[in-house]
């Protein structure tokens, strides 16, 4: 004969504690944000978009301009003289989620691209930008990112359940 003594009060208390721990998802969002900042920075090193496509190379005119300005050979895509875009990837975490991005004014242009002259003309009448800027998608989720985020969430849920008893 097997006797099972189920104490509903203990089970209910454990469920309540787990729900309280999961009510504040900020630690989960923080983990996702930290992962995504590093994954995004890795894209700058590889030059590969979240969908696996290689970013378009810099134009010869851009490379020539960098050399003429004394910056040498800056042929890595989206890596300019300041390297700010790749260095200043940021995460903004709240109780409602996480946002990954950059506060740099040109970040959106690098992501979406721009046509020659899309932003008007300078004081000499030259187009801004002076040439077409191809889109180089640096923000987004790859399939590997999705799997990693799922693992982060599962880890936090398991931790919350273990803490609840």
C-alpha positions as CSV (number, residue, x, y, z in Angstrom):
1,X,0.0,0.0,0.0
2,X,1.2,3.5,-0.9
3,X,0.1,6.5,0.9
4,X,0.5,10.0,-0.6
5,X,0.1,12.9,1.7
6,X,-0.4,16.0,-0.4
7,X,-0.3,19.2,1.5
8,X,-2.1,21.7,-0.6
9,X,-1.1,24.6,1.5
10,X,2.6,23.9,0.8
11,X,1.9,23.5,-3.0
12,X,-0.1,26.7,-3.0
13,X,2.6,28.6,-1.1
14,X,5.2,27.4,-3.6
15,X,3.1,28.4,-6.6
16,X,2.5,31.9,-5.0
17,X,6.3,32.3,-4.4
18,X,7.1,31.3,-8.0
19,X,4.4,33.7,-9.3
20,X,5.9,36.6,-7.3
21,X,9.4,35.9,-8.5
22,X,8.1,35.8,-12.1
23,X,6.0,38.9,-11.7
24,X,9.1,41.0,-11.9
25,X,10.7,40.1,-15.2
26,X,13.4,42.7,-14.9
27,X,16.2,40.1,-14.2
28,X,15.1,38.2,-17.3
29,X,15.1,41.3,-19.4
30,X,18.5,42.3,-18.0
31,X,19.9,38.9,-19.0
32,X,18.4,39.2,-22.5
33,X,19.8,42.7,-22.8
34,X,23.3,41.7,-21.8
35,X,23.2,38.8,-24.3
36,X,21.9,41.0,-27.1
37,X,24.5,43.7,-26.6
38,X,27.3,41.2,-26.9
39,X,25.5,39.4,-29.9
40,X,25.1,42.8,-31.6
41,X,28.8,43.8,-31.0
42,X,29.8,40.4,-32.5
43,X,27.9,41.4,-35.7
44,X,30.3,44.3,-36.1
45,X,33.3,41.9,-35.8
46,X,31.8,39.4,-38.3
47,X,30.0,41.9,-40.7
48,X,27.0,39.6,-40.8
49,X,23.3,40.6,-40.4
50,X,20.9,38.7,-38.1
51,X,19.5,36.9,-41.1
52,X,23.0,35.5,-42.0
53,X,23.7,37.7,-45.0
54,X,27.0,39.6,-45.3
55,X,26.9,43.4,-45.0
56,X,27.6,45.2,-48.2
57,X,31.3,46.3,-48.4
58,X,32.2,50.0,-48.1
59,X,32.4,51.8,-51.4
60,X,35.8,52.6,-52.9
61,X,34.9,56.3,-52.6
62,X,34.4,55.8,-48.8
63,X,37.7,53.9,-48.5
64,X,39.5,56.6,-50.5
65,X,38.0,59.4,-48.4
66,X,39.2,57.7,-45.2
67,X,42.7,57.4,-46.6
68,X,42.7,61.0,-47.7
69,X,41.6,62.1,-44.2
70,X,44.5,60.2,-42.7
71,X,42.6,57.3,-41.2
72,X,44.4,54.6,-43.1
73,X,42.7,51.5,-44.3
74,X,39.3,51.3,-42.6
75,X,37.8,48.5,-44.7
76,X,35.7,46.8,-42.0
77,X,32.0,47.5,-42.7
78,X,30.3,49.9,-40.2
79,X,33.6,50.5,-38.5
80,X,34.5,54.2,-38.9
81,X,37.3,56.3,-37.5
82,X,35.6,56.7,-34.1
83,X,34.2,53.1,-33.9
84,X,31.4,54.6,-31.9
85,X,28.5,52.6,-33.4
86,X,30.0,49.3,-32.6
87,X,31.2,50.4,-29.1
88,X,28.0,52.2,-28.0
89,X,25.4,49.5,-28.4
90,X,23.1,50.0,-25.4
91,X,20.4,48.2,-23.6
92,X,17.4,49.9,-21.8
93,X,15.7,47.6,-19.3
94,X,12.4,48.2,-17.5
95,X,9.8,46.0,-15.9
96,X,8.1,46.0,-19.3
97,X,10.9,44.7,-21.5
98,X,14.3,45.5,-23.0
99,X,15.3,47.7,-25.9
100,X,18.6,47.3,-27.7
101,X,20.0,50.2,-29.8
102,X,22.1,53.3,-30.1
103,X,21.6,56.9,-29.4
104,X,23.9,57.9,-32.3
105,X,22.1,60.1,-34.8
106,X,23.3,58.0,-37.8
107,X,22.5,54.6,-36.3
108,X,19.1,54.4,-38.1
109,X,20.7,55.2,-41.4
110,X,23.2,52.5,-41.0
111,X,20.4,50.0,-40.2
112,X,18.0,51.1,-43.0
113,X,20.3,52.7,-45.5
114,X,19.7,56.0,-47.4
115,X,19.5,57.3,-50.9
116,X,22.0,59.9,-52.2
117,X,20.6,63.3,-51.2
118,X,17.9,61.8,-48.9
119,X,18.7,64.5,-46.3
120,X,19.0,67.5,-48.5
121,X,22.1,69.4,-49.5
122,X,25.0,71.0,-47.7
123,X,25.9,74.7,-47.9
124,X,27.8,74.1,-51.1
125,X,24.9,72.4,-52.7
126,X,26.3,68.8,-52.4
127,X,23.9,66.0,-51.6
128,X,23.7,64.6,-48.1
129,X,24.6,61.8,-48.0
130,X,27.0,62.3,-50.9
131,X,26.4,58.7,-52.1
132,X,23.9,55.9,-51.5
133,X,24.3,54.2,-48.2
134,X,23.2,50.6,-48.4
135,X,21.3,49.1,-45.5
136,X,23.5,47.1,-43.1
137,X,21.1,45.5,-40.6
138,X,23.0,45.3,-37.3
139,X,20.0,45.2,-35.0
140,X,17.7,42.2,-34.9
141,X,17.5,38.6,-33.9
142,X,19.2,35.6,-35.6
143,X,17.9,32.1,-35.1
144,X,20.8,31.6,-32.6
145,X,19.7,34.7,-30.7
146,X,16.2,33.3,-30.4
147,X,17.5,30.0,-29.1
148,X,19.8,31.8,-26.6
149,X,17.0,34.1,-25.4
150,X,14.7,31.1,-24.9
151,X,17.5,29.4,-22.8
152,X,17.9,32.6,-20.7
153,X,14.1,32.7,-20.0
154,X,14.0,28.9,-19.2
155,X,17.0,29.4,-16.8
156,X,15.2,32.2,-15.0
157,X,12.0,30.3,-14.7
158,X,13.8,27.2,-13.4
159,X,15.6,29.4,-10.9
160,X,12.4,31.0,-9.8
161,X,10.8,27.6,-9.3
162,X,13.7,26.3,-7.4
163,X,13.6,29.4,-5.1
164,X,9.9,28.9,-4.5
165,X,10.5,25.5,-2.9
